Amino acid sequence: MSQPDQQFYAAGGMNEQQLGQISNALYSYCRVMRVPKLGAIPVVVTVLEGLSIALILFALGEELSTALLIGAPVSAVFAILCVILYRFRSGASKRLNAYLAADGGQRMYMDFAAAQPYADDQFRVGRFFLFIKNGAVVRLDSIADVVRVISHYRMVPTGVFLSVKVKDENGSMACPLCKVHLMKAEAEIFEIRNVLLQRPW
């Protein structure tokens, strides 16, 4: 978006067509639109994951009881991942719906129009909201902490990821935020923490 457009939105001017354009851009960037439905598909996939592992092991010569004992934890892990994903999607959608209910979403849309990108545009920061690419929209004043997660391969660090802890009237949740460069992780984390946590309210 051009600088004149950012200044226009920041000044509070937005007609219906422009409102539609910026809302489409926001939903395309964050991809959080409605509360997800759990349905039967995750349950069926979870059972099939464990069952397929058990059948493969049984076909390779393992006893059926042993194969089932190995397959059961696989199903459990997959089920936990499904629950975590559902809770995140549900929490993100609940917050988005609350922002939309407040004023039709105009404050959020205007903030997105003027938001600045960070970490190779993995997220954008406005005056009031944090917009995470392919993730959630959260109020900046609801961010309680920024947490790092380091991935390893054979004890060697391979990546550094950040997430934000959010706590507001809708409860608490953790949102994946971005990946930072391994060799410049400390400097990038320091900058991101300053941007998100030390805000002049």
Contacts in CASP RR format, 6 or more apart in sequence:
PFRMAT RR
TARGET T0000
AUTHOR 0000-0000-0000
METHOD contacts of the structure
MODEL  1
MSQPDQQFYAAGGMNEQQLGQISNALYSYCRVMRVPKLGAIPVVVTVLEG
LSIALILFALGEELSTALLIGAPVSAVFAILCVILYRFRSGASKRLNAYL
AADGGQRMYMDFAAAQPYADDQFRVGRFFLFIKNGAVVRLDSIADVVRVI
SHYRMVPTGVFLSVKVKDENGSMACPLCKVHLMKAEAEIFEIRNVLLQRP
W
1 113 0 8 1.000
5 113 0 8 1.000
6 113 0 8 1.000
6 114 0 8 1.000
7 114 0 8 1.000
9 18 0 8 1.000
9 22 0 8 1.000
9 109 0 8 1.000
9 110 0 8 1.000
9 113 0 8 1.000
9 114 0 8 1.000
10 110 0 8 1.000
10 113 0 8 1.000
10 114 0 8 1.000
12 110 0 8 1.000
13 110 0 8 1.000
14 22 0 8 1.000
14 106 0 8 1.000
14 109 0 8 1.000
14 110 0 8 1.000
19 106 0 8 1.000
19 109 0 8 1.000
22 109 0 8 1.000
22 110 0 8 1.000
22 112 0 8 1.000
22 113 0 8 1.000
23 105 0 8 1.000
23 109 0 8 1.000
25 112 0 8 1.000
26 108 0 8 1.000
26 109 0 8 1.000
26 112 0 8 1.000
26 131 0 8 1.000
26 137 0 8 1.000
27 33 0 8 1.000
29 112 0 8 1.000
29 124 0 8 1.000
29 131 0 8 1.000
29 133 0 8 1.000
29 134 0 8 1.000
30 96 0 8 1.000
30 131 0 8 1.000
30 132 0 8 1.000
30 133 0 8 1.000
30 134 0 8 1.000
30 135 0 8 1.000
30 136 0 8 1.000
30 137 0 8 1.000
31 134 0 8 1.000
31 135 0 8 1.000
32 89 0 8 1.000
32 92 0 8 1.000
32 93 0 8 1.000
32 96 0 8 1.000
32 135 0 8 1.000
32 136 0 8 1.000
32 137 0 8 1.000
33 93 0 8 1.000
33 96 0 8 1.000
34 93 0 8 1.000
35 89 0 8 1.000
35 90 0 8 1.000
35 93 0 8 1.000
35 94 0 8 1.000
35 97 0 8 1.000
36 86 0 8 1.000
36 89 0 8 1.000
36 90 0 8 1.000
36 93 0 8 1.000
38 86 0 8 1.000
42 82 0 8 1.000
42 86 0 8 1.000
45 78 0 8 1.000
46 75 0 8 1.000
46 78 0 8 1.000
46 79 0 8 1.000
46 82 0 8 1.000
47 75 0 8 1.000
49 74 0 8 1.000
49 75 0 8 1.000
49 78 0 8 1.000
50 71 0 8 1.000
50 72 0 8 1.000
50 74 0 8 1.000
50 75 0 8 1.000
50 78 0 8 1.000
51 71 0 8 1.000
51 75 0 8 1.000
53 67 0 8 1.000
53 70 0 8 1.000
53 71 0 8 1.000
53 74 0 8 1.000
54 64 0 8 1.000
54 67 0 8 1.000
54 68 0 8 1.000
54 70 0 8 1.000
54 71 0 8 1.000
54 72 0 8 1.000
55 67 0 8 1.000
56 67 0 8 1.000
57 66 0 8 1.000
57 67 0 8 1.000
57 70 0 8 1.000
57 71 0 8 1.000
58 64 0 8 1.000
58 67 0 8 1.000
62 70 0 8 1.000
87 173 0 8 1.000
88 136 0 8 1.000
88 173 0 8 1.000
88 174 0 8 1.000
88 175 0 8 1.000
91 136 0 8 1.000
91 170 0 8 1.000
91 173 0 8 1.000
92 135 0 8 1.000
92 136 0 8 1.000
92 137 0 8 1.000
92 173 0 8 1.000
92 175 0 8 1.000
94 170 0 8 1.000
95 136 0 8 1.000
95 137 0 8 1.000
95 138 0 8 1.000
95 139 0 8 1.000
95 166 0 8 1.000
95 168 0 8 1.000
95 170 0 8 1.000
96 136 0 8 1.000
96 137 0 8 1.000
98 169 0 8 1.000
98 170 0 8 1.000
99 105 0 8 1.000
99 107 0 8 1.000
99 108 0 8 1.000
99 129 0 8 1.000
99 137 0 8 1.000
99 139 0 8 1.000
100 108 0 8 1.000
107 128 0 8 1.000
108 128 0 8 1.000
108 129 0 8 1.000
108 137 0 8 1.000
111 126 0 8 1.000
111 127 0 8 1.000
111 128 0 8 1.000
111 129 0 8 1.000
112 124 0 8 1.000
112 126 0 8 1.000
112 129 0 8 1.000
112 131 0 8 1.000
114 126 0 8 1.000
114 127 0 8 1.000
115 124 0 8 1.000
115 125 0 8 1.000
115 126 0 8 1.000
115 129 0 8 1.000
115 131 0 8 1.000
116 124 0 8 1.000
116 125 0 8 1.000
116 126 0 8 1.000
117 123 0 8 1.000
117 124 0 8 1.000
118 124 0 8 1.000
118 125 0 8 1.000
118 178 0 8 1.000
118 191 0 8 1.000
118 192 0 8 1.000
118 195 0 8 1.000
119 177 0 8 1.000
119 178 0 8 1.000
119 179 0 8 1.000
119 180 0 8 1.000
119 188 0 8 1.000
119 192 0 8 1.000
121 133 0 8 1.000
122 132 0 8 1.000
122 133 0 8 1.000
122 177 0 8 1.000
122 178 0 8 1.000
122 179 0 8 1.000
123 130 0 8 1.000
123 131 0 8 1.000
123 132 0 8 1.000
123 133 0 8 1.000
123 177 0 8 1.000
123 178 0 8 1.000
124 130 0 8 1.000
124 131 0 8 1.000
124 133 0 8 1.000
125 131 0 8 1.000
125 140 0 8 1.000
125 195 0 8 1.000
125 196 0 8 1.000
126 140 0 8 1.000
127 140 0 8 1.000
128 139 0 8 1.000
128 140 0 8 1.000
128 141 0 8 1.000
129 137 0 8 1.000
129 138 0 8 1.000
129 139 0 8 1.000
129 140 0 8 1.000
130 137 0 8 1.000
130 138 0 8 1.000
130 139 0 8 1.000
130 140 0 8 1.000
130 143 0 8 1.000
130 164 0 8 1.000
130 196 0 8 1.000
131 137 0 8 1.000
132 138 0 8 1.000
132 175 0 8 1.000
132 176 0 8 1.000
132 177 0 8 1.000
132 178 0 8 1.000
135 175 0 8 1.000
135 176 0 8 1.000
136 166 0 8 1.000
136 175 0 8 1.000
138 164 0 8 1.000
138 166 0 8 1.000
138 168 0 8 1.000
138 175 0 8 1.000
139 168 0 8 1.000
140 196 0 8 1.000
140 199 0 8 1.000
141 199 0 8 1.000
141 201 0 8 1.000
142 166 0 8 1.000
142 167 0 8 1.000
142 168 0 8 1.000
143 164 0 8 1.000
143 165 0 8 1.000
143 166 0 8 1.000
143 196 0 8 1.000
143 197 0 8 1.000
144 165 0 8 1.000
144 166 0 8 1.000
144 167 0 8 1.000
144 172 0 8 1.000
145 164 0 8 1.000
145 165 0 8 1.000
145 197 0 8 1.000
146 162 0 8 1.000
146 163 0 8 1.000
146 164 0 8 1.000
146 165 0 8 1.000
146 177 0 8 1.000
146 189 0 8 1.000
146 192 0 8 1.000
146 193 0 8 1.000
146 196 0 8 1.000
146 197 0 8 1.000
147 162 0 8 1.000
147 163 0 8 1.000
147 164 0 8 1.000
147 165 0 8 1.000
147 174 0 8 1.000
148 160 0 8 1.000
148 161 0 8 1.000
148 162 0 8 1.000
148 185 0 8 1.000
148 189 0 8 1.000
149 160 0 8 1.000
149 161 0 8 1.000
149 162 0 8 1.000
149 163 0 8 1.000
150 157 0 8 1.000
150 159 0 8 1.000
150 160 0 8 1.000
150 161 0 8 1.000
151 157 0 8 1.000
151 158 0 8 1.000
151 159 0 8 1.000
151 160 0 8 1.000
151 161 0 8 1.000
152 158 0 8 1.000
157 182 0 8 1.000
158 182 0 8 1.000
159 179 0 8 1.000
159 182 0 8 1.000
160 179 0 8 1.000
160 180 0 8 1.000
160 181 0 8 1.000
160 182 0 8 1.000
160 185 0 8 1.000
160 189 0 8 1.000
161 176 0 8 1.000
161 177 0 8 1.000
161 178 0 8 1.000
161 179 0 8 1.000
161 180 0 8 1.000
162 177 0 8 1.000
162 178 0 8 1.000
162 179 0 8 1.000
162 180 0 8 1.000
162 189 0 8 1.000
162 192 0 8 1.000
163 174 0 8 1.000
163 175 0 8 1.000
163 176 0 8 1.000
163 177 0 8 1.000
164 174 0 8 1.000
164 175 0 8 1.000
164 177 0 8 1.000
164 196 0 8 1.000
165 172 0 8 1.000
165 173 0 8 1.000
165 174 0 8 1.000
166 172 0 8 1.000
166 173 0 8 1.000
166 174 0 8 1.000
166 175 0 8 1.000
177 192 0 8 1.000
178 192 0 8 1.000
180 188 0 8 1.000
180 189 0 8 1.000
180 192 0 8 1.000
181 188 0 8 1.000
END
